[in-house]
Amino acid sequence: MMQQPGKSSKSTDVDPNGENRHVRELFELLQAQYLALSERYEWLEAMINYVPDFIYAKDREGRFLFANQAIVANNGFLDVEELIGLTDAEIHPMADAEKIDAVEQRVMETGKPDLGVEERRMKGEGWLMMSRVPLRDRNGIIIGVVGASRDITARKRAEELMSAQTKLLQDVARGVELSSFLKDAQMLLERLLDGRHVSFAVDGGQTESIAEGAMEFPIFSRDGGRHGTLVAERANGDEKGLMEFLAGVAQTVGIAIDRHQDIAHIAYLAEHDALTGLPNRTRLDRKLAELLEKAAQEQKCVAVAFVDLDNFKLVNDNLGHAAGDELLKVVAQRISARIGNSGIVSRIGGDEFIIVLTENLDPVSRRLRAILEGISEPLTIDGVEIRVTCSMGVACSTEHGDTASELFANADMALYRAKESGRNGIQMFNAAMGEEARNKLTRIDELRRAVERDEFVLHYQPQKDIRTGNVIGVEALVRWQHPVEGLLLPGAFIPLAEETGLIVAIGDIVLRKACQQAQVWQDRGLAALRVAVNVSARQFLEKSLTHQVASALKSAGLDPQWLELELTESLIMHDVEGAIERMHELKQLGVSLAIDDFGTGYSSLSTLRRFPLSRLKIDRSFIADIPSKTGDMAITSAIVSLGRTLELEVVAEGVETEEQAHFLAGAGCEMFQGYLFARPLPASEVEELIAGMAILTDRG
């Protein structure tokens, strides 16, 4: 029976084919999802298994739920299924298992992860960095623990090597003694290399016997040279980092050796002369103190000799300082060779040496004479044969002092006397020298006080015009009004003033007093007189000389034309160009300049013409024997003629007889000074002399 249109029946409400299709589609969807999940699981499992880190999961009882292939292989299993369900107690020793369980239980109980903990591997060598976090279900409930660890053996090894390198560098910086440094470095390296043998071959030394095929690393010096070699026993699998480390250690050892050598060199220089290699004063003082102590105990003599090369400056000036240095080295070698082991020789600066001789069978005087003769043997430097002599001053401990300072002082005084006596000789100290030295120190102290107290007075020696007979000038001559000894002439103190430098202050005093006196005479109505003041070598070298002269003139109110400065011929010839420059500075002030003691120096006519001079003063040595010595008369006539040729006034000094005055007048000399006319006089007597001459002139 057919169903009517518009009507339906229950039998047509379910379509069997449609329901089957729906089930089939659902199945296919589930299958696709399964395949996708399976593929993702396989990928995830593959990735986890390929990761070299150890990854695992455990339940609350510590049973393995999962582990990657790294853990499986490390624990000796072939498949992860063998590990699932086991605990650490079933895999590792109980002590290790309990340690692991304690950490994991704490993580599960507290819910706090345990991250970045470094631990040694339980199997094999090396280090792991462990991290453990709680394992939670989808509701957040802790159901176990997840662990991951990374092999940090290489990093720990690098840190270990870095720490070792740092320690070695710190030892270098602290200046650890070289032998101790090398020993510590060897022990450190052998520990790092698990007992493999290591050795250092330094400064030509031989390495200890090491297996064939050992690793060698050169130990270079700062200048690119080579101190030696670091040798280490080789092992299979030595990593590149280790090789670089050992090369770095070799470099550090090179730095340590350089530093050791630098310290040794500095210590050597601290006690030795850099040029000759001889002990310096520091080492000499120490060694001499030891010798004196020993000699005192044994009642023996220690002789100290100060040695000074004669005219050494001529070698430097003529051949150069390099030749001078070579000479000093030869002298040092000659002295050392003759002293041997029975004494000490030290260079204390310049061309000065100190010799210390200890007592032996050969007398000290004979040994010193041999040294003096040895020094004077000829030698050739730069093709020039040189023969240098020396002077020696000697003091002995048994007679001249118990301490180094006493012996040094006395030997130095004896040396001074040896040089005064003509050089190239040996002078033994005696008591008279000591007394002289003490007197000298006393005199220096008195001279300093004399400057402070202004104990100097001036006397003036008149200069007479031969043609008119008038006094036209005076030479100011200083005297020391000593509070105890009375009036002292220049010879008693001027040399000492030159030696100590006090001549500069004394010269300024003389200059100011002379200018003031010249102005006083003019203020009193006397005819204007030219006042001559001597300028010492030390004064002339002072840069402030021109300022001092200008100041003295200004303070006195004196016209510069009435001041004359007298310079010695030897002084201005020492440095001609410098002297000319200084003389022009003075000349610009308006003062006149004269050469004192002319004829005793070595100036040539061409040089003399360059000096801005006003007059020449003939040295008294040429006047003294006139008319008995015709040679002196000829020289004097020549000087007068030279002065007139150069349009200079000529003054003769030291005129004492009428015969001398008559000769000078005939030779054309214009002025003279000397005892024939007047001795050096106080300022008041100069006034009386001039006044008396004026009266005689009026009567005439």
PESULZI-V488743 format. One record per backbone hydrogen bond with DSSP energy under -1.0 kcal/mol. CO is the residue of the C=O (numbers start at 0). NH is the residue of the N-H. If there is no record, write none. Layout:
BEGIN
<<CO,NH> <CO,NH>>
END
This chain:
BEGIN
<<3,6> <8,11> <9,12> <14,18> <15,19> <16,20> <17,21> <18,22> <19,23> <20,24> <21,25> <22,26> <23,27> <24,28> <25,29> <26,30> <27,31> <28,32> <29,33> <30,34> <31,35> <32,36> <33,37> <34,38> <35,39> <36,40> <37,41> <38,42> <39,43> <40,44> <41,45> <42,46> <43,47> <44,48> <45,49> <46,50> <53,148> <54,67> <55,146> <56,64> <56,65> <57,144> <58,61> <62,58> <63,84> <65,56> <67,71> <68,72> <69,73> <70,74> <71,76> <72,75> <78,81> <79,82> <79,83> <82,85> <85,63> <86,89> <87,90> <87,91> <92,96> <93,97> <94,98> <95,99> <96,100> <97,101> <98,102> <99,103> <100,104> <101,105> <102,106> <103,107> <104,108> <105,109> <106,110> <113,131> <116,129> <118,127> <125,120> <126,151> <127,118> <128,149> <129,116> <130,147> <131,113> <132,145> <134,142> <134,143> <136,139> <140,136> <143,134> <144,57> <145,132> <146,55> <147,130> <148,53> <149,128> <151,155> <152,156> <153,157> <154,158> <155,159> <156,160> <157,161> <158,162> <159,163> <160,164> <161,165> <162,166> <163,167> <164,168> <165,169> <166,170> <167,171> <168,172> <169,173> <170,175> <176,180> <177,181> <178,182> <179,183> <180,184> <181,185> <182,186> <183,187> <184,188> <185,189> <186,190> <187,191> <188,192> <189,194> <190,193> <192,195> <196,232> <198,230> <200,228> <201,204> <214,231> <216,229> <218,226> <218,227> <220,223> <224,220> <226,202> <227,218> <228,200> <229,216> <230,198> <231,214> <234,237> <238,242> <239,243> <240,244> <241,245> <242,246> <243,247> <244,248> <245,249> <246,250> <247,251> <248,252> <249,253> <250,254> <251,255> <252,256> <253,257> <254,258> <255,259> <256,260> <257,261> <258,262> <259,263> <260,264> <261,265> <262,266> <263,267> <264,268> <265,269> <267,270> <270,279> <272,276> <277,272> <278,346> <279,283> <280,284> <281,285> <282,286> <283,287> <284,288> <285,289> <286,290> <287,291> <288,292> <289,293> <290,294> <291,295> <292,296> <293,297> <294,299> <300,358> <301,396> <302,356> <303,394> <304,354> <305,392> <306,352> <307,390> <310,313> <311,315> <312,316> <313,317> <314,318> <315,319> <319,323> <320,324> <321,325> <322,326> <323,327> <324,328> <325,329> <326,330> <327,331> <328,332> <329,333> <330,334> <331,335> <332,336> <333,337> <334,338> <335,339> <338,341> <341,357> <343,355> <345,353> <348,351> <350,308> <351,347> <352,306> <353,345> <354,304> <355,343> <356,302> <362,366> <363,367> <364,368> <365,369> <366,370> <367,371> <368,372> <369,373> <370,374> <371,375> <373,376> <378,385> <380,383> <383,380> <385,378> <388,309> <390,307> <391,426> <392,305> <393,428> <394,303> <395,398> <395,399> <402,406> <403,407> <404,408> <405,409> <406,410> <407,411> <408,412> <409,413> <410,414> <411,415> <412,416> <413,417> <414,418> <415,419> <416,420> <417,422> <418,421> <424,391> <426,393> <429,433> <430,434> <431,435> <432,436> <433,437> <434,438> <435,439> <436,440> <437,441> <438,442> <439,443> <440,444> <441,445> <442,446> <443,447> <444,448> <445,449> <446,450> <447,451> <448,452> <449,454> <454,480> <456,478> <458,476> <459,680> <460,474> <462,471> <462,472> <463,671> <464,468> <469,464> <471,529> <472,462> <473,531> <474,460> <476,458> <478,456> <479,481> <479,487> <481,485> <485,481> <487,479> <488,491> <489,492> <489,493> <492,496> <493,497> <494,498> <495,499> <496,500> <496,502> <500,503> <501,505> <502,506> <503,507> <504,508> <505,509> <506,510> <507,511> <508,512> <509,513> <510,514> <511,515> <512,516> <513,517> <514,518> <515,519> <516,520> <517,521> <518,522> <519,523> <520,525> <521,524> <529,473> <530,563> <531,475> <532,565> <535,539> <536,540> <538,541> <541,544> <543,547> <544,548> <545,549> <546,550> <547,551> <548,552> <549,553> <550,554> <551,555> <552,556> <552,557> <558,561> <559,562> <561,530> <562,591> <563,532> <564,593> <565,534> <566,595> <567,571> <568,572> <574,578> <575,579> <576,580> <577,581> <578,582> <579,583> <580,584> <581,585> <582,586> <583,587> <585,588> <586,589> <591,564> <592,613> <592,614> <593,566> <594,616> <595,568> <596,599> <597,618> <603,607> <604,608> <606,609> <607,610> <610,612> <613,648> <614,594> <615,650> <616,597> <617,652> <618,621> <619,623> <622,625> <624,628> <628,632> <629,633> <630,634> <631,635> <632,636> <633,637> <634,638> <635,639> <636,640> <637,641> <638,642> <639,643> <640,644> <641,645> <642,647> <643,646> <648,615> <649,670> <650,617> <651,672> <654,675> <656,660> <657,661> <658,662> <659,663> <660,664> <661,665> <662,666> <663,668> <669,465> <670,651> <671,463> <672,654> <673,676> <673,677> <680,459> <681,685> <682,686> <683,687> <684,688> <685,689> <686,690> <687,691> <688,692> <689,693> <690,694> <691,695> <692,696> <693,697> <694,698> <695,699>>
END
